[in-house]
Amino acid sequence: MGAIYYGFNIKKYFVEVIHMVMLKGSGFMDILPHLLKTSLFAIIMNGLAVWRYKKTT
C-alpha cells in the first residue's frame, strides 16, 4: 500500500498553502493546484478505505 502514494507528502502541500496565504497573501487561484492535489488524494484514500471496509464485513 505504501508504494501507491510514495513520494506524495500531504504535509508539504498543506505547509505550502499556509505559507502562500499567510506570508504572501496569495488568492484562491494561486493555491488551487495544491487544493486539487490534496482533494484528489483525500478522495482516493477515502475510497480505498471504504472499499477495504466493505471487503472485511
PERADA-V502396 format. One record per residue. N is the residue number from 1. RES is the residue in three letters. PHI is phi in degrees with one decimal (* if undefined). NEAR is the number of other C-alpha atoms within 10 Angstrom. D_LAST is the distance of its C-alpha to the last C-alpha in Angstrom with 1 decimal. Layout:
BEGIN
n->{N;N}
res->{RES;RES}
phi->{PHI;PHI}
near->{NEAR;NEAR}
d_last->{D_LAST;D_LAST}
END
This chain:
BEGIN
n->{1;2;3;4;5;6;7;8;9;10;11;12;13;14;15;16;17;18;19;20;21;22;23;24;25;26;27;28;29;30;31;32;33;34;35;36;37;38;39;40;41;42;43;44;45;46;47;48;49;50;51;52;53;54;55;56;57}
res->{MET;GLY;ALA;ILE;TYR;TYR;GLY;PHE;ASN;ILE;LYS;LYS;TYR;PHE;VAL;GLU;VAL;ILE;HIS;MET;VAL;MET;LEU;LYS;GLY;SER;GLY;PHE;MET;ASP;ILE;LEU;PRO;HIS;LEU;LEU;LYS;THR;SER;LEU;PHE;ALA;ILE;ILE;MET;ASN;GLY;LEU;ALA;VAL;TRP;ARG;TYR;LYS;LYS;THR;THR}
phi->{*;-65.8;-73.2;-66.8;-113.1;-63.5;93.5;-99.1;-104.1;-64.0;-66.4;-61.3;-68.3;-63.2;-64.0;-64.4;-64.4;-60.2;-62.6;-65.1;-76.6;-73.9;-93.7;-101.0;70.3;-68.3;-95.0;-61.8;-66.5;-72.9;-96.6;-56.0;-58.8;-68.1;-66.1;-65.8;-63.3;-67.1;-65.4;-62.2;-60.6;-64.2;-64.3;-65.0;-66.3;-67.7;-62.5;-64.3;-64.3;-65.3;-61.3;-69.1;-67.0;-63.2;-68.3;-88.3;-108.4}
near->{5;6;6;7;11;8;8;12;10;14;10;10;17;14;11;13;20;14;13;15;15;10;9;9;11;14;10;11;9;13;16;12;13;17;16;11;13;17;12;12;15;13;11;10;13;12;12;12;12;10;11;11;10;9;8;6;5}
d_last->{20.1;23.3;25.4;24.0;25.6;28.2;31.4;29.9;30.7;29.4;31.8;34.7;34.3;33.9;37.0;38.9;38.2;39.3;42.3;43.2;43.0;44.5;47.2;48.0;47.4;45.4;44.3;41.1;42.2;42.7;39.2;37.5;36.7;35.1;33.0;31.9;30.8;28.9;27.3;26.3;24.7;22.8;21.5;20.5;18.8;16.9;15.9;14.6;12.7;11.0;10.5;9.1;6.6;5.5;5.8;3.8;0.0}
END
